Amino acid sequence: MASSEMATTNRNVNYKSICSLCVLFYLFLILLILSLCSMLSLLKSIPLSKPLQRWIYHLFSTSTGSLQQKLHDHGNINNFADFNYLFHSCMTINVAKQLHSLLVVWGKTQNVVLCTKLVNLYATLGDISLSRSTFNHIQRKNICTWNSMIASYTRCRRYNESMNCVSELLSLSCVRPDFYTFPPVLKACVDLVDGKKMHCWVLKMGFEHDVYVAASLIHLYSRFCALDDARKMFVDMPVRDVGSWNAMISGFCQNGDAEEALCVLNSMKVEGVKMDTVTVSSVLPVCAQLSDVVNGVLIHLYVIKHGMETDVFVSNALINMYSKFGRLQDAQRVFDLMKVRDLVSWNSIIAAYEQNDNPTTALGIFKEMQFVGIQPDLLTVVSLASIFGQLSDLRISRSVHGFVWRHGWLEEDVVIGNSLVNMYAKLGYMDCARTVFEQLPIKDIVSWNTLITGCAQNGLASEAIDAYNMMEERRTMIPNQGTWVSILPAYSHVGDLQQGMKIHGRLIKNCLYLDVFVATCLIDMYGKCGRLKDAMSLFYEIPRETSVPWNAIISCLGIHGHGEEAVKLFKDMVAEGVKVDHVTFVSLLSACSHAGLVDEGQWCFDMMQKEYGMKPSLKHYGCMVDLFGRAGYLEKAYNLVSNMPVKADASVWGALLAACRIHGNVELGSYASDRLLEVDSENVGYYVLLSNIYANVGKWERVVKVRSLARDRGLRKTPGWSSVVVGHVVEVFYTGDQTHPQCADIYKELRVLNAKMKSHGYVPDYSFVLQDVEDDEKEQILTSHSERLAIAFGIINTPPKSPIRIFKNLRVCRDCHNATKYISKITERDIIVRDSNRFHHFKDGICSCGSLFKQLAIANKSVGRGVIVMLAEKENEEMEMDLKVGI
C-alpha cells in the first residue's frame, strides 16, 4: 500500500517537472520571436548581408519552397527586392498566399503599389474574396487601387459587386475617378438604365471625349440595341482611333445591321484609318452575312499585304467566312497555311465541312485533330453531333451522347443539349430527342425551337404544335424568329389556317412579318392552307432580293395547279436579277409536273444544266420522271432513269411506279417496284401501289402475294382521314367513320346529295372498290370515303354558299374527285381539297386540275386504256404512298 502511494507521488512530481520545462520552452520561443520581429523592423534601415537575408527568409517562409528557389536562381540582393519578379512567378492561389505572407513579413502590407498588384493577382487566379479582403486592408487607397478592385469584379463577372464598388468610390470626396474607372464599369452594367447613369457620371467628370471611355460607351449602347445612342457617341467624338471604329463596326454586327457595318468600314477607309486584326475579324462575318464575296476576298488580300495572315484570330475568321460562302477549298487553304492552330481553328474547319453537307470530310479532320493531340471541347462535340446526324449513324451518335454525359456537359451548357436534341431529330428518333430535351436542366428558346422543328420535320405536326403550346405556357419563354419558322410549317401541314393567321397577327405587332425567312413561312402557310391570293399579296410586300421567297411562291403556284403562272414568275425572277438555285428548279419542275406542262418542264431542265451549269440532283430527276410519267410518256421516263449519272433512289423509282399505276403498265410497274424495294423495303406505300396495279388488271393472286409480303415484314397501312375546320374546331373523319355525334345527319345528307348527283349524270366508278361485293355495297363504300364525310359535315354546319376547306392525308380518289365536282355545282359552293400532293379547287362543277385530267385522258386513250386512274388511292383498301416529289 505504501509503495503504491510512493509511486503515485513520483509520477506527479515528474509530470509537474515536464510541464515546467514546456512552459520555459514556450517562453523562450516567444522571446526569440519577439527579438527577431524587432530585428525585422530595422530591415529597411540596416544593411544585411546576403547570407543573413537568406537565413531570415528561410526562417519565416520555409513553406514557400517555389519562391525560395526562384530567389536562389535569380541571384543578387537587388533582384531579391524585385517583387515584380515574384508576382510573375505566382501561378496558383497557394503561391500567391505565400507571396502575401512574405509581404507581411517585410512590412509592405500598406505599400499601395504592391497591394494593388496583389488585388489583381488574386482576381486573375480566380479568388475574388481574397482580392476584396486585401483591398479592405489597404488604409490609404488611391484611384489605381479602386480601379483594380472594380476591374477585378468585372473580370470575374461579379457585375453587381462591381457596380456597388463604383458607388462606394463615387461617394468619396478624397478620391476622384479617372478615365480608367469607367470602361470596366460600363461593361458591368446589366441594363441600359445603369449604363445611362454611368454615362451621366462620365459627362460630369468630363471624360466623354476620351477615346477609351467613348469606345466603351459605344459597346454599351450596342449591347442593349441602342444603336442611335451609339452612333451619336461615335459621331460626337473629336478624335477617333482604330478602337473606336472597331467598336462601331462591332455594334452594327451584333445587331444584325451588316450594311451599316460596311458603311462605317468604308468611312474608316476614307479617313485613312488602317484596319487592324480586330477590324478584320469583325468585318469578315459581315461579308458572309451579306453574301459579299468580293469584299471578303479584297479584305483577304489586305490581310496578306499587311502580314496579318499569321494572326490566329484573322485566319479563323477567314475560314468561317469562306465556309459561309461554301468555298471549302479556300477555307481549307487558309487552314493549311496556318503556322499556329488553336482549338478554334480546328473547330472552324470541322464546322465548315459539317455546315456545307460534307460530314465525311469533317469527320476525317476531327480524327486528324485527335492525332495531333488536340482535345475536343463543347463546340467540337456540337459539330460532331450534327455530323453523325447527317451520316445517320445511330451507334456512334449514342457514343457522342455518352461522351457528353461522362463529362457532365449536359448540365454545364445548354448548347450541347440542344445539339443532341437536333442530332436525334435528324436521325428520326424523336423519342430519344424528347428524352434529352426533358433532361436538360435549363431550357432556352433554342431548346424549344429545336424540339418543335424536329417534330415538324419528322411528320409529327400535331406533336410540334403541342410542344409550341407547352412553350407558350411558360411566360419566361419569348418566341423569336426561329420559333415562328419552326411552328408555321406545322400549321401548314395540318391546314390550321386560323392559328397561322393568329401568328401572322403577332408578327405584325412585333414587326417581324417582313423578315424574309418568317415571311417565306407565312407564304408557304397561306399557300398550303388554300389562300393563294393571300400568299401572293404577302409575296409582293416583302423583300425579294434572295431566291427564298421566290421558291416558296413558285411551289405554292405549283401545288395549286398554276404551272403557267409559276413559269412566268420564274422569268420575272430572272429578269429582276435574283440568283436562282437548285431549290428554284425543284419548285419549278414540280409545278410543271402538276400542270402537265411537259415542254416547259423539259425547257427548264435543259436550261438548268446549259445556262446555269447546275448538275441535276435526285430531286430534279424525280420531278422529270414524274412529269413524263403523269403525261403518259413512260418510255421517256424509263430512259431518263436508265441514263441517270447517279443511282436512282426511292423518290425516282416511286415516281415511275406511280406513273405505271396511272397508266396501267403492269410490266414496267413490276420492274420499277423490284428496284424500289431494293432501295427502300420499309415503305408500305410502295407495296400498296404495286398491289393496286395488279388489282386494276384483275391479277388477284399477285395482289394477295404483295400484301402478304408487306404483312410478313411487319408493315401496316395508315388509314385515310380528312379534316374540316368549322368555327374554331377541327373535325377529323376516317373512312367509314360512324362514331361522330352527327353521324346520322351526315349520312342522310350524303344520300340526298347522291340522289341529286345521279340526276345530273353522276355514275359511281366501282373500279375504285377492290372488293368482291355487290354494286350497292360498293356504292356505300365509295360514299363513306373520308372526304365525302367531311364535305357533308361542312354543308350541314356552315352557312349556304360559304366555302368548305378539306385536308386529306392521302390523295383524293378519282370517284370522290368526280363526285365533289357535282357537289360543288349542286350546292353552289367553292370546295377546296388539299390532298397529299396538291390542291383541287372545285367550283361550278369544274376542278382547277381539269386541264391535266383531260390531257391524261387523251394519253390513256392513245394507249388503249379505258379507265383513267389518277391522283388517287382506294382508302378503304390500303394506304397511298405520299409522293411529294419536287415539293
Buried (B, 14 or more C-beta within 10 A) or exposed (E): EEEEEEEEEEEEEEEEEEEEEEEEEEEEEEEEEEEEEEEBEEBEEEEBEEEEBBEBBEEBBEEBEBBBEBBEEBEEEEBBEEBEBBBEBBEEBEBBBBBBBBBEBBEBBEBBEBBBBBBBBBBBBEBBEBBBEBBEEBEEBEBBBBBBBBBBBBBBEBBEBBBEBBEEBBEEEEBEBBBBBBBBBBBBBEEBEBBBBBBEBBEEBEBBEBBBBBBBBBBBBBBBBBBEBBBBBBEEBEEBBBBBBBBBBBBBBBBEBBEBBBEBBEEBEEEEBEBBBBBBBBBBBBBBBBEBBEBBBEBBEBBEEEEBBEBBBBBBBBBBBBBBBEBBEBBBEBBEEBEEBBBBBBBBBBBBBBBBEBBEBBBEBBEEBEEEEBEBBBBBBBBBBBBBBBBEBBEEBBEBBEEBEEBEBBEEBBBBBBBBBBBBBBBBBBEBBBEBBEEBEEBBBBBBBBBBBBBBBBEBBEBBBBBBEEBEEEEEBEBBBBBBBBBBBBBBBBBBBEBBBEBBEEBEEBEBBEBEBBBBBBBBBBBBBBBBEBBBEBBEEBEBBBBBBBBBBBBBBBBBBBBBBBBEBBEEBBEEEBEBBBBBBBBBBBBBBBBBBBEBBBEBBEBBEEEBEBEBEBBBBBBBBBBBBBBBBBEBBBEBBEEBEEEBBBBBBBBBBBBBBBBBBBEBBBBBBEBBBEBBBEBBBBBBBBBBBBBBBEBEEBBEEBBEBBEEEEBEBBBBBBBBBBEEEBBBBBBBBEEBEBBEBBBEBBEEBBEBBEEEEBEBBBBBBBEEEEEEEBBBBBBBBBBBBBBBBBBEBBEEEEBBBBBBBBBBBBBBBBBBBBBBBBBEBBBBBBBBBBBBBBBEBEBBBBBBBEBBBEBBEEEEBEEBBBBBBBBBBBBBBBBBBBB
